[in-house]
Amino acid sequence: MKKRTSLIMCLAFILQAIPVLCMAGQESRVLATVGSEKIDETCINSMIDEMPSSVRGRYANEALIPKLLEKAIEIKVFAHGAREVKLDEKPEVMLRIKNSVDRILASEYFAYLEKNARVEESEILKYYEDNRKDYFLPERVKLWHISVRSEEDAGKVIADLKGGADFSEIAKERSVYQPKTKPGDIGWVKKGMLHPDIEEVAFKIKTGIISDIIPTKDEYHVIMVEDRKDAETTPLSDVRERIENVLLEQKKKDAVDRARKDLKEKLQVRNLYLENQTPANKAGSD
């Protein structure tokens, strides 16, 4: 009950924050009228779209529409009241309206610039070729590993494994080192990730063979290579989407930066506040 109440309060708060500017759309079902103004489905759907997805997903549209419609009606009614007493003519209100319109237009223009950003296939290929080294995968092995404290224990581990015991079960029961995933399963490793003595064996031993004992300073190790992969370069088909996303984000940023620069020059923007600051004031604002 408390959870449902909190959700309702959350929804009510969000409804208060959603801006409403409804104009009857063509061929859209009218849901309410306020004087000569109409509130239609397009208006309500727009209000639903403005809601955070985390909240919107908790309610079916059928449950949201009555609440949003009441909110839209209330806003229209009080807006009408404000015009009757000429609040819309007050300078401070007119300024807030203008600022709201500017914010909406700026946001829409920002989205327009990003929507028109495009990445050409030739640009994807060039990026791939220029950064080919980033897609190089060195030789690597899929390694199983057990470490114990004594050479005698390591010998018993090898005997049990060669006798058909499950590597993961032996690792779980006896290994000093326990990986966070499956016991004994180190996963794919490349050169430079292992102790040099273990690495030397890992990259020479045949797949599926239980190693001899590998001694290090404090422990004794037994390994098995389950699989290996030769050095290779990841094909473009595997990274194409990732590259396109990187380039698209950069294109969006470039488009916005270019528009900002061009518009400021065209409109001859001057920041008089900064121009009129003294050197001491400038240093303090940095």
Secondary structure, DSSP 4 states (H G I P E B T S, - for coil): -HHHHHHHHHHHHHHHHS-----PPTT--EEEEETTEEEEHHHHHHHHHHS-HHHHTTS-HHHHHHHHHHHHHHHHHHHHHHHHTTGGGSHHHHHHHHHHHHHHHHHHHHHHHHHT----HHHHHHHHHHTGGGGEE--EEEEEEEEESSHHHHHHHHHHHHTT--HHHHHHHH-S---SSSTTEEEEEETTSS-HHHHHHHTTSPTTPBP--EE-SS-EEEEEEEEEE--EE--HHHHHHHHHHHHHHHHHHHHHHHHHHHHHHHTT---HHHHT--HHHHHHH-
